[in-house]
């Protein structure tokens, strides 16, 4: 990504980077020392408070993917998740 001319790229995002991976970027990155976004698996059954806090403290946007745990029955059947869906008049797997 760093070989792309600077007028063509404004930021770099990463996926599944842990704290150490982000810190390593400072050693090899020439233009971008920290990513603009870190996209990681994140949902009610897989919370990542330390990584989320780390990103927030450094101005890195923390973006969740697989927020329904790939529709895992343990999550989509979770009483709290079901109750929230009902409260918002929708189903667990469908946004409203």
N, C-alpha and C positions, 0 to 999 in steps of 0.2 A: 504494500500500500504506500509505503514511503517513497517509492520510485515514481509515483504519479505526480505530475507537476502541481505545485501548491495552489495554483489558481483553479485546479480541477477538484480538489478535495479540501473539505473544511474540518472534518472530524473523522475519527476512527472509532468504531464500536467493536466490542469483543463479546464472545459468548462462552459461558461456563468458566470464567476466570475466577480463581480464588485470590485472596489477598496477596499471596506470594507471587502469583503470575503477574498481577498488576505491578507489584514492586519491581519485578524483573524487567518490565518494559523500560524503566528508567535507564537500565544498563545498555539496552540495544536500540532503543528508539531514538531517532535523530530529531524528528519534528514534533511528534506527539508523545509526551512523557506519561500521560494518563489517558485512558479512553474516555470518550464522551458518554458511552453507555456500556453497561455490562448486562447481558441478557442471560438469566439463569432460571432453572426450574425453581418455582416458588409457589406454594399453595398452603392451605391451612394445616395439612399433615406433613409438610416439609418446609418449615420456616427457617430462615437463615439470618437470625438477628445480628450476629457478628459481622457477616459479610455485608448485609444491608447497611449497618452503621458505618462500616469502613468506607463503602461507596459514598454514602451521604456526606461524610466528613471531608471527602476529597472532591466533591462536586460531580461525581459520576452518577448518571441517571441509572437507577436500579430497575430493570425491566423484567417482569415475570413472564415465563412461558410455561405452558402446561399447567395453567392455574387451576384446572380441574383434575390434575393428576392422571391425565390420559383416560378420563372417565372411569377411574378405578372405583369399584363398588364400595370400598371403605369410605371414600370421600363423597361420592354422589349420594350415598345412603346415610351420611352423617346427619344426625338429627338437627344440629345447628344449621348446616348448609340447607337442608330441606326446609326448615322453618324460615330461613331468610328468603328462599325462593318463593315460598307461599306468601310471605309478607309483601313481596313485590309482584305478586300475581304472575309468576312465570315458573318454568321448570328449572331444575338445577343446570341442565346442559344448554339452555337457550336463554340468551340475553333478552331483555325486555325493551 
